[in-house]
Amino acid sequence: MKKIFIASLAASIAIAGGFASNHKSENVISVKEALKLNDDAKVVLEGKIKSHTKSDKYKFVDKNGDTIVIEIGDKKWGNVTANEDTLLRIRGEVDKELTKTEIDVDSIEVVK
């Protein structure tokens, strides 16, 4: 029984270690690329928030000057403080509707 527990613990640690290294090698894409993706596709974008449009919606612009509306719930901000000059990395998923495409943000961090 101890051998099974130790083996499963080792496997869990190995999987967690693999996840951490995948996190570092994630591919940042442009807003233009994100707009072409299917609904619910996972994305990582870098850019700046240029304005707060309403409630939890913000206008996000990437380094190419392309914009998209992003939705950031209050709890997703964590301890991040940003202004329009702060370079951010957001992780989330594409939210496609009939007339618009937005990004539903899962996490946000300042790029250093």
C-alpha positions as CSV (number, residue, x, y, z in Angstrom):
1,M,0.0,0.0,0.0
2,K,2.9,2.4,0.8
3,K,4.4,1.7,-2.6
4,I,1.2,2.7,-4.4
5,F,0.9,5.9,-2.3
6,I,4.5,6.9,-3.0
7,A,4.2,6.1,-6.7
8,S,1.0,8.2,-7.0
9,L,2.6,11.0,-5.0
10,A,5.6,11.0,-7.3
11,A,3.4,11.0,-10.4
12,S,1.4,14.0,-9.0
13,I,4.6,15.9,-8.4
14,A,5.9,15.1,-11.9
15,I,2.6,16.3,-13.4
16,A,2.6,19.5,-11.4
17,G,6.2,20.1,-12.5
18,G,5.3,19.7,-16.1
19,F,2.4,22.1,-15.7
20,A,4.7,24.8,-14.3
21,S,7.1,24.6,-17.2
22,N,4.2,24.7,-19.7
23,H,3.0,27.9,-18.0
24,K,6.4,29.5,-18.8
25,S,6.4,28.5,-22.5
26,E,2.8,29.6,-23.3
27,N,2.4,31.4,-26.6
28,V,1.3,35.0,-26.5
29,I,-0.9,35.8,-29.5
30,S,-2.1,39.0,-31.0
31,V,-5.6,40.4,-30.7
32,K,-6.0,39.9,-34.5
33,E,-5.2,36.2,-34.1
34,A,-7.6,35.9,-31.1
35,L,-10.4,37.3,-33.1
36,K,-10.1,34.4,-35.6
37,L,-10.3,31.7,-33.0
38,N,-13.4,29.7,-32.1
39,D,-15.6,30.3,-29.1
40,D,-14.0,29.0,-25.8
41,A,-10.5,28.9,-27.2
42,K,-7.8,29.5,-24.6
43,V,-5.7,32.6,-25.2
44,V,-2.8,34.5,-23.8
45,L,-2.5,38.2,-24.8
46,E,-0.2,41.0,-23.8
47,G,-1.1,44.6,-24.0
48,K,-2.6,47.5,-22.1
49,I,-6.0,48.5,-20.9
50,K,-6.9,51.7,-22.6
51,S,-10.3,52.4,-21.1
52,H,-13.0,51.1,-18.7
53,T,-16.1,50.9,-20.8
54,K,-18.7,49.6,-18.3
55,S,-19.0,47.4,-15.3
56,D,-16.3,44.7,-15.7
57,K,-15.6,45.5,-19.4
58,Y,-12.4,47.1,-20.6
59,K,-10.9,48.1,-24.0
60,F,-7.6,46.2,-24.4
61,V,-5.0,47.1,-27.0
62,D,-2.0,45.0,-28.0
63,K,1.4,46.1,-29.3
64,N,0.1,46.2,-32.9
65,G,-2.7,48.7,-31.9
66,D,-5.5,46.2,-32.4
67,T,-8.2,46.3,-29.8
68,I,-10.7,43.9,-28.2
69,V,-13.1,44.1,-25.3
70,I,-12.1,42.1,-22.3
71,E,-14.2,41.1,-19.3
72,I,-12.4,41.0,-15.9
73,G,-14.5,40.0,-12.8
74,D,-13.6,41.7,-9.5
75,K,-12.1,38.5,-8.1
76,K,-9.8,38.0,-11.2
77,W,-7.9,41.2,-10.5
78,G,-6.2,39.8,-7.4
79,N,-3.6,42.2,-6.2
80,V,-2.9,43.7,-9.7
81,T,-3.0,47.5,-10.0
82,A,-2.8,48.9,-13.5
83,N,-3.2,52.1,-15.4
84,E,-3.2,52.7,-19.2
85,D,0.6,52.5,-19.3
86,T,0.9,49.2,-17.5
87,L,1.9,46.2,-19.7
88,L,-0.3,43.3,-18.8
89,R,-0.5,39.6,-19.7
90,I,-4.0,38.2,-19.6
91,R,-5.1,34.6,-19.8
92,G,-8.6,33.7,-20.7
93,E,-10.9,32.4,-23.4
94,V,-12.6,33.7,-26.5
95,D,-16.3,34.6,-26.0
96,K,-17.9,34.7,-29.5
97,E,-21.4,36.0,-29.9
98,L,-23.3,36.8,-33.1
99,T,-22.1,40.4,-33.4
100,K,-19.0,40.6,-31.2
101,T,-16.0,38.8,-29.8
102,E,-14.6,39.4,-26.4
103,I,-12.1,37.8,-24.0
104,D,-13.3,36.4,-20.7
105,V,-10.3,36.9,-18.5
106,D,-9.3,34.1,-16.1
107,S,-6.1,35.7,-14.8
108,I,-4.1,38.9,-15.2
109,E,-0.6,39.9,-14.3
110,V,1.8,42.8,-14.8
111,V,4.6,42.0,-17.3
112,K,8.0,43.0,-15.9
